[in-house]
Every structure is written in C-alpha cells, then in structure tokens.
Amino acid sequence: MISKLTKRYADGNLIVQILVGIVLGIIVGFWTHQMVAPFNELIKNGVTDAAQLDAVKGAAQMANSIANGIAILGNLFVGALKAVAPVLVFALVATSIITKEFGHTKGMQKVICLYLVGTFLASVVAVIFSFLFPTEILLKGVEKASMGAPQNVVTVLKDLIFKMVENPISALGSGNYIGIITWAVGGGIAMRGCSPETKKIFSDISDGLTKIVKFVIRLAPFGIFGIVAISIHETGFDALKSYIKLICILVSAMLTVAFVIYPLIAFLITKKNPYPLVMTCLRESAITAFFTRSSAANIPVNMALCKKLGLKEELYSISIPLGATINMGGAAVTIGIMTLAAVNSIPSITVTFGDALLLSFIAAIGACGASGVAGGSLLLIPLACALFGINNDIAMQVVAVGFIIGVIQDSVETALNSSSDVLFTAIASETSN
C-alpha cells in the first residue's frame, strides 16, 4: 500500500502537488493563527486576569504545537537544500567547463556572445526593477545577517577576494559560494585536457548529484506546506502579500527582457523589425517551455523551429543544446530580484551603484551555471547573497520562498530562456557570412 502511494506521488505532477501544499499550508496556517489570536490579543492589551488567559491559553498552546510540528517539514526541506547545494554548484560548474565543447562553427562565437550579453542585460533589468519596486520577504534570524553586512563596494570587493582564496574544503563546508565557484572554474580550466575517461567520471558525478537534487525537489510540496503554514501562523497574510508582490516583479522583469531588451539587441544587430521573429519564437518555443519547465526538454522543439526558420543546421545543432545550459536570462532575473529582496529585508544593508553592478555580473555568471532541473536557478541565490554578507541560513530561506512562488516564476523563466535560444541563433545565422 505504501509503495503504491509512493509511486503515485513520484509519478504525479510536481506543480499540482506544490499548489496543493500551498493551499493546505494556507488553510492550516490561517486556522492555527486564528486559534492563537485571542490569547495574543489579551497579552497585547496587558490583560493579567488568570481566568481570561486560561480560557484561551489551551487552544493557543495546541495551535502553536501543531504549527511548530508542521514547521519541521519546512526546516528539513531547507536543511536538505543547504546540504546539497554547495556540492552541486561545484560539480556542475567544474563539469561544464571540463566537458563542454564550444565548437568552431561559423557564427558560433556570435551566438555565445549574444547568450552572455543577453544574460547580463537581463540581470541589469532585475536590479533596476528591484530598485524601482523594492520588496521584502519575511525571514528569520536577520539580526545575524546584519552583523556582518558590508556598507560599500570596497568592502564587498575585499570580502570577495578573500572568499575566493578560501580553502576549497572549507568553502564547501561553510557554504562560501564565491570560493566554490572560484575553485570550480580554476579546476575546470586546469582539467580541460584530461582524458575522456576522467571527463566521464566528472559527468557521472554531476548526473548523480543532479538526481539527488531532483529527489529533494520532489519533496518540495511537503517542505512548502510547512513553510507556508508556519509563515501564516506567525504573521497572518502578510507573508502571502510579499509573495504575490515578488511574483509580479519577477514576471514583469522577465516580460520586459522578452519584449524590450532582446528585441532591441536583435534590432541593433540585424537592423530589421525584430518583433515578427520574436513573436514566432515566443509562440512556438516559449509556450511549450512554459509547461515543461525544462530548457533541456525543449531542445527538440527548438531544433524543429530552427529547421522551420531555415537556419544553418551546423550552427543550431550546437547552439541550441549549448543555449539550454548557458543562455539563462530568466535565471539571472530570478537571482538578482530574489537576492535584493533578501537585502531589502535586512535594514542594516545598503546597496550602492557599485554593489548593484557587481551583483549584475555575479547574477549573470551564476545563471550560466544554473542546474537544468526545475528550480535550478534558485540554488544559485546564496552565491549572490554572499556579496552582501548574508549567511547561508538566511539565503536558504530565500531559496525556499523561491520554491513557493516557483509554480509561476520557474515556468516564465524557462519560457524566456528557451525561446531566446532560437532568437539569438537566428540572429547569428542571419548575420554570419
């Protein structure tokens, strides 16, 4: 019986399961919040009469016990993410550099440049939206994060340099993502000339860690249930308001990238009206990517679209699979906005123009190393948070919030990422002689 239920759960639609977790969390959280409210109101009003307090104290204690018990699910989910994320980031970045063949096809360099420039500009858009529409999220333990919060870009750069040269084992153990990325990039470059057998080992390790992450993410509905329930239990619907605002900002920024930034890039290079091509890419690639939530799964769709558009096969046969791993404008938007939402939630941290520019670079670099699994970009948020002295415990709470809103965020992000693979390939194919 248990094995059948487990199989049905494993084969179920993750989006639907997460939605069920959110709804149940809202219901339970609201119920326990209402049970505790009378007792809290009496305490707030300074009532000391034992009879009045005892009349509602029992219900409040039971509600707190239920909420705290359910919160364990959320804590376990965040703890699992915190444990696997550093190793996963190291393996993915190092393996990508060691095994990736970028090719020498005509137009390939232009495609790669477009991928990188597009991802960077998307991160700039994320920063601009965060400044125009600042939002906060409810986090626990922000006082600890505030203790080491840098106040200017010089301090950030100094901390950045010292984190880069930290012992790699210590970096993995402490969740120092700057050091992890540095050693992953350095080690990857140093081992690009290793034997095919060694490359296969790295690839297998990366695949194994990705499977572990997929398993953890399959448990997201339970973790989200616990996180939503305890958030609403403690704050009422304030948490939901911040989630809705965050989703609106994320989606608006991604739509701006899709309909303004990328068409502008296309126009500057081709000197033609870019919107017929943009709309074709969105209609025939973005819609399927929205529902599959996987750039890798959308590769066959993009290949068929490139063939339909009459692009160079020797170019798109390489650029489309490559774009599924390094063309991550949507991921850059997610990393930038989620990181600045965390920063805004910590009063002692101020962000200067230099800090914002540095964050744009880090978000773009981090996005290029995002895992191909659903919600993979969220695991790079701690890397950007580290710029502002936000510790791993706080950063992983932000990641958990990302999974709550990921039902919408991840779908729009994937649609933007995947459709722009075809757009940039088409631009390079048309303008390469």
ABEGO torsion letter per residue (X at the ends): XAAAAAAAAAABBAAAAAAAAAAAAAAAAAAAAAAAAAAAAAAAAGBABAAAAAAAAAAAAAAAAAAAAAAAAAAAAAAAAAAAAAAAAAAAAAAAAAABBAEABBGAAAAAAAAAAAAAAAAAAAAAAAAABBBBBBBBGAAAAAAABBABAAAAAAAAAAAAABBAAAAAAAGBAAAAAAAAAAAAAAAAABBAAAAAAAAAAAAAAAAAAAAAAAAAAAAAAAAAAAAAAAAEAAAAAAAAAAAAAAAAAAAAAAAAAAAAAAAAAAGBBAAAAAAAAAAAAAAAAAAAGBAAAAAAAAAAAAAAAGBBAAAAAAAAAAAAAABBAAAAAAAAAAAAAAAAABAABBBBAAAAAAAAAAAAAAAAABBABBGAAAAAAAAAAAAAGBBAAAAAAAAAAAAAAAAAAAAAAAAAAAAAAAAAAAAAAAABX
